[in-house]
Amino acid sequence: MNRAPPDRKEAAKRAALNALKRARRQADRTGVELSDWEGEFLASVTERVKTYGRAFADPEKGGPGAPFSVLQAVKLKEIAAKAKGEPRELKRKPFRRKAAKDQE
């Protein structure tokens, strides 16, 4: 009953492919229209994960065992939220002038 330890890269690859499939399925179920760019993004990232086990080549863009770069993970979360119909929040606030106290 000695089993080999699980391969972490294969597990990360499976999890990444499942996340991509989940996002596309959710969009199809809810009837949300993904833009051409979003559909192409999901297709190209899926293909790269299937081929290479990860979707980016530059080690500075993500963790050593991560299948997505940081920005790809953010974009995937945004697509998944859009597919669920969640409202998009603007996280960044524009710069504002400080109120001058001595203007009187």
C-alpha positions in Angstrom: 0.0 0.0 0.0 2.9 2.3 -0.6 1.7 5.1 -2.9 3.9 7.6 -4.5 3.5 11.2 -3.2 1.2 13.3 -5.3 2.8 15.3 -8.0 2.3 19.0 -7.1 2.8 20.2 -10.7 0.1 17.8 -12.0 -2.2 18.8 -9.2 -1.7 22.5 -10.0 -2.2 21.8 -13.7 -5.5 20.0 -13.0 -6.7 22.8 -10.7 -5.9 25.4 -13.3 -7.7 23.6 -16.1 -10.7 23.1 -13.8 -10.8 26.8 -12.9 -10.7 27.7 -16.6 -13.5 25.2 -17.5 -15.5 26.4 -14.5 -15.3 30.1 -15.7 -16.4 29.2 -19.2 -19.2 26.9 -18.1 -20.5 29.5 -15.6 -20.6 32.1 -18.4 -22.5 29.7 -20.7 -25.0 28.8 -18.0 -25.8 32.4 -17.0 -25.9 33.6 -20.6 -23.2 36.2 -20.0 -21.6 37.2 -23.3 -17.8 37.1 -22.9 -15.9 39.5 -25.1 -13.8 38.2 -28.0 -10.7 39.0 -25.9 -11.9 37.1 -22.9 -12.8 34.1 -24.9 -9.4 34.1 -26.7 -7.7 34.6 -23.3 -9.4 31.5 -21.8 -8.6 29.4 -24.9 -5.0 30.4 -25.1 -4.3 30.0 -21.4 -6.0 26.6 -21.5 -3.8 25.5 -24.4 -0.6 26.7 -22.7 -1.5 25.0 -19.4 -2.2 21.7 -21.3 1.0 21.9 -23.2 3.5 23.3 -20.7 1.8 22.9 -17.3 1.8 26.6 -16.8 0.7 29.6 -18.8 3.7 31.9 -18.5 7.4 31.6 -19.1 9.0 34.4 -17.1 9.6 33.2 -13.5 9.4 36.8 -12.2 5.7 37.0 -13.1 4.5 34.2 -10.8 5.4 31.6 -8.2 7.6 28.6 -9.1 4.7 26.1 -8.8 1.9 28.4 -10.0 0.1 27.6 -13.3 -0.9 31.3 -13.8 1.0 34.5 -13.6 -0.3 37.1 -11.1 -2.0 39.1 -13.7 -3.5 36.1 -15.4 -5.0 35.0 -12.1 -6.5 38.4 -11.5 -8.0 38.4 -15.0 -9.4 34.9 -14.5 -11.0 36.1 -11.3 -12.5 39.1 -13.1 -13.9 36.8 -15.9 -15.3 34.4 -13.3 -17.0 37.3 -11.4 -18.5 38.6 -14.7 -19.8 35.1 -15.5 -21.5 34.9 -12.1 -23.1 38.3 -12.7 -21.4 40.0 -9.7 -21.1 43.8 -10.0 -17.7 45.1 -10.8 -16.1 47.3 -8.3 -13.7 50.0 -9.2 -10.9 49.3 -6.7 -8.8 52.3 -7.6 -9.8 55.8 -6.7 -8.7 58.8 -8.7 -6.3 61.3 -7.2 -7.9 64.3 -5.6 -6.7 67.6 -4.6 -6.1 68.1 -1.0 -8.4 70.7 0.5 -6.4 73.8 1.2 -7.0 75.0 4.8 -5.5 78.5 4.3 -7.6 79.6 1.3 -9.7 82.1 3.2 
